[in-house]
Amino acid sequence: MDKQQFYANARDDVRGPLDGVTVVEATTTWAGPMAGCLLADLGATVIKVEHPAGEVCRLLPPYLPDSKLTVPHETVNRNKKNVSLDLKLDEGRRLFLELCKTADIVIENFKPGTLAGWGCGYADVAAVKPDIIYVSVSGFGQFGPYAERPGYDPIAQNFSGWSSINGEPGGGPTKAPTFLGDDLGGMNGALGALAALHHRNRTGEGQHVDVALVDGLMFQSNGHLTSGALGVPIPRMGNQFAIAAPINVYECADGRVYGGVLLDSHWKALCAHIGRADLAGLNAPQRLERREELDRVVADWCRAHTTAEVVDQLDSIGLAITRVNTFAESCHTEHVQARDMLQKTRLSDGSEVPLTGPAAKFSRTPTRVHEAAPTLGQHNAEIYGALGLDADELARLKSAGVI
């Protein structure tokens, strides 16, 4: 489909499909901010409540070149408004609850019990806004024997079993190179918020949504938790596929490709192309039994060609294949550019950088990076002013350390 055709009926008077939804986000680091980022990208007004000293994501490397701004902060806090507030103080708590009265959704990702101890938990917010959707994202969840344990992303990856199957055969457990548990926690937090919002819009009932990083990793691990419960072996496969062969990373004359065969028809086409008709009759179970042999056959053929030749030729016969890219290489591909996955954005320090764009595309209500991550307390006057606080009161709260 042509891109212009996809967006032919797009509206330009809304920020996205969640335009009109208000979110208050009291979060830190990545999982909670990612839930808020997803909702903000979808068009919701997301008000991030941040401690007056600033939260850790502002200092989380890597830094942008020649800048005091960090890539993680600019990535996960774009499209949001920001107010500073110390929730541990009585005036901070009261102001937070007033802010929550204006919201549809509240997101927090502190250790279970922390916000309740400050008078800002679900029960406290529901007392002033009964239909609130209150999303809590934590390592182990709001209940269970380990609920009070600290639970950061790599802890969740290793507790869940995920890291035990990651890496090369014969190697040790390896965590993901990205904040996978946090990302899935944020995604499930946003999805849970939208499901609860739909229920509230039908019934008027608010509720508490509990998302654990551990649960997200277990749920989105291809049923491996069930396999583990039944004693079904789960091999560490590295770049190979347990369900099909041959599939792997293959060396070429000028780099690497990743690809292989899933269907018998694909295998027949590959054998015909590389001149190995003698192997074409092998079905899927037989290919699994002869995995190492067939892997060498494909590896030998790839080694004699460039990555471009391998990709072009195997793509032409219907096989799934790609050059193995770094992020520095993939960002320059025509496809990434066409999909708007990098969007030039002017940051708070005046610099312009390409920020990673939203994943989901909407033909009627397009989404994009509208604004860079705000400075700490950038919207204090706007947001608190709408609650009735004048300049003198804001100055007093600032001098008292509340904002």
C-alpha positions as CSV (number, residue, x, y, z in Angstrom):
1,M,0.0,0.0,0.0
2,D,1.2,3.5,-0.7
3,K,1.9,5.6,2.4
4,Q,-0.2,8.5,1.1
5,Q,-3.1,6.1,0.4
6,F,-2.9,4.8,4.0
7,Y,-3.2,8.3,5.4
8,A,-5.7,9.6,2.9
9,N,-8.4,10.2,5.5
10,A,-6.2,11.3,8.3
11,R,-7.3,14.0,10.7
12,D,-5.1,16.8,11.7
13,D,-7.2,18.2,14.6
14,V,-6.3,15.5,17.2
15,R,-3.0,14.2,18.6
16,G,-4.1,10.5,18.3
17,P,-6.8,8.0,19.1
18,L,-6.6,8.8,22.8
19,D,-7.0,12.6,22.4
20,G,-9.1,13.8,25.4
21,V,-7.8,11.2,27.9
22,T,-5.9,12.6,30.8
23,V,-3.2,10.6,32.6
24,V,-1.3,11.4,35.7
25,E,2.0,9.6,35.8
26,A,4.1,9.3,39.1
27,T,7.0,7.2,37.8
28,T,10.7,6.7,37.6
29,T,13.3,5.1,35.3
30,W,11.6,3.0,32.6
31,A,8.7,0.6,33.1
32,G,6.2,3.2,34.4
33,P,7.4,6.0,32.1
34,M,7.1,3.5,29.1
35,A,3.4,3.0,30.0
36,G,2.9,6.7,30.0
37,C,5.0,7.1,26.8
38,L,2.7,4.7,25.0
39,L,-0.4,6.5,26.1
40,A,1.1,9.9,25.3
41,D,2.2,8.8,21.9
42,L,-1.4,7.6,21.3
43,G,-2.6,11.2,22.0
44,A,-3.5,11.2,25.7
45,T,-2.5,14.2,27.8
46,V,0.1,12.7,30.1
47,I,1.2,14.8,33.1
48,K,4.4,13.4,34.6
49,V,4.7,14.1,38.4
50,E,8.4,14.2,39.2
51,H,10.3,14.9,42.4
52,P,11.7,18.4,42.6
53,A,15.2,16.9,42.5
54,G,14.5,15.1,39.3
55,E,14.3,11.4,38.6
56,V,17.0,8.9,37.7
57,C,16.1,8.7,34.0
58,R,17.5,12.2,33.5
59,L,20.9,10.9,34.4
60,L,20.6,7.5,32.7
61,P,23.3,7.1,29.9
62,P,24.0,7.3,27.1
63,Y,24.0,11.1,26.8
64,L,23.3,12.8,23.5
65,P,26.4,14.1,21.8
66,D,27.6,17.4,23.2
67,S,24.6,17.6,25.5
68,K,23.5,17.2,29.1
69,L,20.4,15.4,28.0
70,T,20.2,11.6,27.9
71,V,18.8,9.3,25.2
72,P,16.6,7.3,27.5
73,H,15.0,10.4,29.1
74,E,14.3,12.1,25.7
75,T,12.9,8.8,24.4
76,V,10.5,7.8,27.1
77,N,9.3,11.2,28.4
78,R,8.5,12.9,25.1
79,N,4.9,14.0,24.4
80,K,4.3,14.6,28.1
81,K,3.8,17.6,30.4
82,N,5.9,17.8,33.6
83,V,5.2,19.1,37.0
84,S,7.5,18.9,40.0
85,L,6.1,17.7,43.3
86,D,7.3,16.0,46.5
87,L,4.6,13.4,47.3
88,K,6.2,12.7,50.7
89,L,5.1,16.1,52.0
90,D,1.5,16.7,53.2
91,E,1.0,19.6,50.7
92,G,2.5,17.5,48.0
93,R,0.0,14.7,48.7
94,R,-2.9,17.1,48.8
95,L,-1.9,18.7,45.5
96,F,-1.4,15.2,43.9
97,L,-4.9,14.2,44.9
98,E,-6.3,17.4,43.4
99,L,-4.5,16.6,40.2
100,C,-5.8,13.0,40.2
101,K,-9.4,14.4,40.4
102,T,-8.9,15.7,36.8
103,A,-7.5,12.4,35.5
104,D,-8.9,9.3,33.8
105,I,-5.8,7.2,34.5
106,V,-3.0,7.2,37.2
107,I,0.3,5.3,36.6
108,E,2.9,4.6,39.2
109,N,5.8,2.2,39.4
110,F,7.2,2.5,42.9
111,K,7.8,-0.5,45.2
112,P,4.4,-1.8,46.4
113,G,3.1,0.1,49.4
114,T,5.3,3.2,48.8
115,L,2.6,5.5,47.4
116,A,0.0,4.2,49.9
117,G,2.5,5.1,52.7
118,W,2.5,8.6,51.3
119,G,-1.3,8.8,51.2
120,C,-1.3,8.6,47.4
121,G,-2.2,4.9,46.9
122,Y,-5.2,3.5,45.0
123,A,-7.5,3.8,48.0
124,D,-6.5,7.4,48.6
125,V,-7.0,8.4,44.9
126,A,-10.3,6.4,44.6
127,A,-11.6,8.2,47.7
128,V,-11.5,11.5,45.7
129,K,-12.0,10.0,42.2
130,P,-14.1,6.8,42.5
131,D,-13.9,5.9,38.8
132,I,-10.1,6.3,38.5
133,I,-8.1,3.7,36.6
134,Y,-5.0,3.3,38.8
135,V,-2.1,1.3,37.2
136,S,0.7,0.0,39.4
137,V,3.8,-1.5,37.6
138,S,6.3,-3.3,39.8
139,G,8.8,-6.1,39.8
140,F,6.7,-8.9,41.4
141,G,3.2,-7.3,41.7
142,Q,1.0,-5.9,44.4
143,F,0.4,-9.3,46.1
144,G,2.2,-12.6,46.5
145,P,5.1,-13.7,48.8
146,Y,7.7,-11.7,46.9
147,A,5.6,-8.5,46.4
148,E,7.7,-6.4,48.6
149,R,11.0,-7.4,47.0
150,P,12.8,-4.8,44.8
151,G,12.3,-6.0,41.3
152,Y,14.3,-4.3,38.5
153,D,14.4,-5.4,34.9
154,P,17.4,-7.9,35.0
155,I,16.0,-9.4,38.3
156,A,12.7,-10.1,36.5
157,Q,14.5,-11.6,33.5
158,N,16.5,-14.0,35.7
159,F,13.7,-14.9,38.1
160,S,11.2,-15.6,35.4
161,G,13.4,-18.1,33.5
162,W,13.8,-15.9,30.5
163,S,17.6,-15.4,30.7
164,S,18.1,-19.1,31.3
165,I,17.2,-19.9,27.6
166,N,18.9,-16.8,26.1
167,G,22.3,-17.1,24.6
168,E,24.3,-19.7,22.7
169,P,23.9,-23.5,23.2
170,G,26.2,-24.6,26.0
171,G,26.6,-21.1,27.3
172,G,25.2,-19.6,30.5
173,P,22.1,-17.4,31.2
174,T,22.2,-14.1,29.4
175,K,20.0,-11.1,30.0
176,A,18.5,-9.1,27.1
177,P,20.5,-6.2,25.9
178,T,17.5,-3.9,26.2
179,F,15.1,-3.3,29.2
180,L,12.9,-6.1,28.0
181,G,11.1,-6.7,31.3
182,D,10.5,-3.0,31.7
183,D,9.3,-2.6,28.1
184,L,6.8,-5.4,28.5
185,G,5.7,-4.1,31.9
186,G,5.1,-0.7,30.3
187,M,3.2,-2.2,27.4
188,N,1.0,-4.3,29.6
189,G,0.5,-1.3,31.9
190,A,-0.8,0.8,29.0
191,L,-2.9,-2.1,27.6
192,G,-4.3,-2.8,31.0
193,A,-5.2,0.9,31.4
194,L,-7.0,1.0,28.1
195,A,-9.0,-2.2,28.9
196,A,-10.0,-0.8,32.3
197,L,-10.9,2.6,30.7
198,H,-13.2,0.8,28.3
199,H,-14.9,-1.0,31.2
200,R,-15.2,2.3,33.1
201,N,-16.8,4.0,30.1
202,R,-19.4,1.2,29.9
203,T,-20.1,0.8,33.6
204,G,-18.7,3.9,35.5
205,E,-16.5,1.6,37.5
206,G,-12.9,2.4,38.2
207,Q,-10.3,-0.2,39.3
208,H,-6.7,-0.9,40.3
209,V,-4.6,-2.6,37.6
210,D,-1.6,-4.6,38.8
211,V,1.2,-5.3,36.4
212,A,4.4,-7.2,37.4
213,L,7.5,-7.3,35.2
214,V,7.9,-11.0,36.1
215,D,4.3,-11.8,34.9
216,G,4.8,-9.9,31.6
217,L,8.0,-11.8,30.8
218,M,6.4,-15.1,31.7
219,F,3.2,-14.4,29.6
220,Q,5.1,-13.3,26.6
221,S,7.6,-16.2,26.5
222,N,5.8,-18.5,24.0
223,G,4.2,-20.7,26.7
224,H,7.5,-21.7,28.2
225,L,6.1,-21.4,31.7
226,T,3.7,-24.2,30.9
227,S,6.5,-26.2,29.4
228,G,8.5,-25.8,32.6
229,A,5.5,-26.8,34.8
230,L,5.1,-30.0,32.7
231,G,8.8,-30.8,32.6
232,V,9.1,-30.3,28.9
233,P,12.7,-29.4,28.0
234,I,13.4,-25.9,26.7
235,P,16.7,-25.9,24.9
236,R,18.9,-22.8,24.5
237,M,19.0,-22.3,20.7
238,G,21.1,-19.2,20.2
239,N,20.3,-18.0,16.7
240,Q,18.6,-21.2,15.6
241,F,14.9,-22.1,15.8
242,A,13.6,-25.0,17.8
243,I,10.7,-25.6,15.5
244,A,12.4,-25.3,12.1
245,A,15.7,-25.8,10.3
246,P,17.9,-24.7,8.8
247,I,17.7,-21.1,10.3
248,N,20.7,-19.2,11.6
249,V,23.1,-16.3,11.2
250,Y,25.3,-17.0,8.2
251,E,28.6,-15.4,7.2
252,C,28.8,-13.8,3.8
253,A,31.7,-12.2,1.9
254,D,31.0,-8.8,3.4
255,G,28.9,-9.3,6.5
256,R,26.2,-11.6,7.9
257,V,22.6,-12.5,7.1
258,Y,19.9,-14.0,9.1
259,G,17.2,-16.3,7.6
260,G,16.3,-19.8,6.7
261,V,13.4,-22.1,6.1
262,L,10.1,-22.7,7.8
263,L,8.0,-24.5,5.2
264,D,8.7,-27.5,3.1
265,S,7.9,-25.5,0.0
266,H,10.5,-23.0,1.0
267,W,13.1,-25.8,1.5
268,K,12.4,-27.1,-2.0
269,A,12.8,-23.6,-3.5
270,L,16.1,-23.1,-1.6
271,C,17.5,-26.5,-2.7
272,A,16.6,-25.7,-6.3
273,H,18.3,-22.3,-6.1
274,I,21.5,-23.5,-4.5
275,G,21.8,-26.7,-6.6
276,R,21.1,-29.2,-3.9
277,A,18.1,-31.1,-5.5
278,D,19.3,-34.2,-3.7
279,L,18.1,-32.7,-0.4
280,A,14.8,-31.2,-1.6
281,G,12.7,-34.2,-0.4
282,L,13.5,-33.7,3.3
283,N,10.4,-32.8,5.3
284,A,10.4,-30.6,8.4
285,P,11.0,-33.4,11.0
286,Q,13.8,-34.8,8.9
287,R,15.4,-31.4,8.6
288,L,15.3,-31.0,12.4
289,E,17.1,-34.3,12.7
290,R,19.8,-33.2,10.2
291,R,20.0,-29.6,11.5
292,E,23.8,-29.4,11.7
293,E,24.4,-30.9,8.2
294,L,21.9,-28.6,6.5
295,D,23.1,-25.6,8.4
296,R,26.5,-26.2,6.9
297,V,25.1,-26.5,3.4
298,V,23.4,-23.1,3.7
299,A,26.5,-21.6,5.4
300,D,28.8,-22.8,2.6
301,W,26.5,-21.2,-0.1
302,C,26.2,-17.9,1.8
303,R,29.9,-17.6,2.3
304,A,30.5,-17.4,-1.5
305,H,28.1,-14.4,-1.9
306,T,27.8,-10.9,-0.6
307,T,24.9,-10.0,1.8
308,A,23.2,-8.1,-0.9
309,E,23.3,-11.1,-3.3
310,V,22.0,-13.5,-0.6
311,V,19.2,-11.2,0.4
312,D,18.1,-10.3,-3.2
313,Q,18.3,-13.9,-4.4
314,L,16.5,-15.6,-1.5
315,D,13.9,-12.8,-1.2
316,S,13.1,-13.4,-4.9
317,I,12.2,-17.0,-4.2
318,G,10.0,-16.2,-1.3
319,L,12.3,-16.8,1.7
320,A,12.5,-14.6,4.8
321,I,16.0,-13.2,4.9
322,T,17.7,-10.0,6.1
323,R,21.1,-8.5,6.4
324,V,22.2,-8.5,10.1
325,N,22.3,-4.8,10.8
326,T,23.5,-2.7,13.7
327,F,21.1,0.1,14.9
328,A,23.5,2.5,13.3
329,E,23.0,0.7,10.0
330,S,19.2,0.0,10.2
331,C,18.4,3.6,11.0
332,H,19.7,4.6,7.5
333,T,17.5,2.1,5.6
334,E,14.8,3.4,3.3
335,H,12.2,1.3,5.1
336,V,12.9,2.8,8.5
337,Q,12.7,6.3,7.1
338,A,9.5,5.6,5.3
339,R,7.9,4.2,8.4
340,D,8.7,7.4,10.3
341,M,10.6,5.5,13.0
342,L,13.0,8.4,13.3
343,Q,11.4,11.8,13.7
344,K,13.3,15.0,14.0
345,T,12.5,16.7,17.2
346,R,13.7,20.0,18.8
347,L,14.8,19.3,22.4
348,S,14.7,21.6,25.4
349,D,18.3,22.7,24.9
350,G,17.5,23.8,21.3
351,S,19.2,20.9,19.6
352,E,17.4,18.8,17.0
353,V,17.8,15.0,17.1
354,P,15.9,12.0,15.5
355,L,13.8,10.5,18.2
356,T,12.4,7.0,17.8
357,G,8.8,7.3,16.6
358,P,5.6,5.4,17.7
359,A,5.2,1.8,16.5
360,A,1.5,1.6,15.8
361,K,0.2,3.5,12.8
362,F,-3.3,4.9,12.6
363,S,-4.8,5.9,9.3
364,R,-7.5,8.2,10.8
365,T,-5.7,9.5,13.9
366,P,-2.0,9.5,13.1
367,T,0.5,9.6,16.0
368,R,3.9,11.2,16.1
369,V,6.5,12.8,18.4
370,H,4.8,16.2,19.0
371,E,7.1,17.6,21.8
372,A,10.4,16.7,23.3
373,A,10.7,15.6,26.9
374,P,9.9,18.6,29.1
375,T,12.2,20.2,31.6
376,L,11.6,19.5,35.3
377,G,8.5,21.4,36.4
378,Q,8.1,23.0,32.9
379,H,4.3,23.0,33.2
380,N,3.9,23.9,36.9
381,A,2.2,27.2,36.2
382,E,-0.1,25.7,33.5
383,I,-1.2,22.6,35.4
384,Y,-1.3,24.0,38.9
385,G,-2.8,27.2,37.6
386,A,-5.7,25.2,36.2
387,L,-6.2,23.8,39.8
388,G,-6.5,27.4,41.1
389,L,-3.0,28.1,42.4
390,D,-1.7,31.6,41.6
391,A,1.8,32.8,41.2
392,D,2.3,33.7,44.9
393,E,1.1,30.3,46.0
394,L,3.4,28.6,43.5
395,A,6.3,30.7,44.8
396,R,5.5,29.7,48.4
397,L,5.3,26.0,47.4
398,K,8.6,26.2,45.7
399,S,10.4,27.8,48.6
400,A,8.9,25.1,50.9
401,G,10.4,22.4,48.6
402,V,6.9,21.0,47.6
403,I,7.5,21.8,43.9
